[in-house]
Amino acid sequence: MSEIITVGLDLAKNVCQVHGADASGRAVLRKKLRRAQVLEFFGQLRSCTVAMEACGGAYFWVMRCG
């Protein structure tokens, strides 16, 4: 698998969608994560840029992960 440079995170109450792209912008990861799996997933991921939607839930995740 190519190295993930950017991750897009679509937040939801129970299931979040994750999309990872390599340096050329090609999709290399698409995954559904339950809320309880999000921190574990990002804990195992190499350092990269994470983009998420601007909503009330985004602040919660920034405080948990940041």
TAVEN-V552622 format. One record per residue. N is the residue number from 1. RES is the residue in one small letter. PSI is psi in degrees with one decimal (* if undefined). Layout:
n->N res->RES psi->PSI
n->N res->RES psi->PSI
//
This chain:
n->1 res->m psi->141.2
n->2 res->s psi->157.2
n->3 res->e psi->132.2
n->4 res->i psi->123.6
n->5 res->i psi->-37.6
n->6 res->t psi->137.7
n->7 res->v psi->130.5
n->8 res->g psi->133.7
n->9 res->l psi->116.7
n->10 res->d psi->113.6
n->11 res->l psi->147.0
n->12 res->a psi->173.0
n->13 res->k psi->-41.2
n->14 res->n psi->-39.7
n->15 res->v psi->122.7
n->16 res->c psi->147.4
n->17 res->q psi->134.0
n->18 res->v psi->134.6
n->19 res->h psi->120.5
n->20 res->g psi->139.4
n->21 res->a psi->148.8
n->22 res->d psi->-173.2
n->23 res->a psi->-26.9
n->24 res->s psi->-2.0
n->25 res->g psi->3.3
n->26 res->r psi->135.4
n->27 res->a psi->124.5
n->28 res->v psi->-4.5
n->29 res->l psi->130.6
n->30 res->r psi->124.9
n->31 res->k psi->146.4
n->32 res->k psi->133.8
n->33 res->l psi->133.4
n->34 res->r psi->156.6
n->35 res->r psi->-40.0
n->36 res->a psi->-16.7
n->37 res->q psi->-11.9
n->38 res->v psi->-51.3
n->39 res->l psi->-40.8
n->40 res->e psi->-42.7
n->41 res->f psi->-50.4
n->42 res->f psi->-25.4
n->43 res->g psi->-27.0
n->44 res->q psi->-10.0
n->45 res->l psi->142.6
n->46 res->r psi->161.1
n->47 res->s psi->131.7
n->48 res->c psi->174.1
n->49 res->t psi->131.8
n->50 res->v psi->125.9
n->51 res->a psi->133.4
n->52 res->m psi->158.4
n->53 res->e psi->153.6
n->54 res->a psi->102.7
n->55 res->c psi->176.1
n->56 res->g psi->-35.1
n->57 res->g psi->-25.0
n->58 res->a psi->-41.6
n->59 res->y psi->-41.9
n->60 res->f psi->-48.4
n->61 res->w psi->-35.6
n->62 res->v psi->-41.9
n->63 res->m psi->-33.7
n->64 res->r psi->-37.9
n->65 res->c psi->-22.2
n->66 res->g psi->*
//
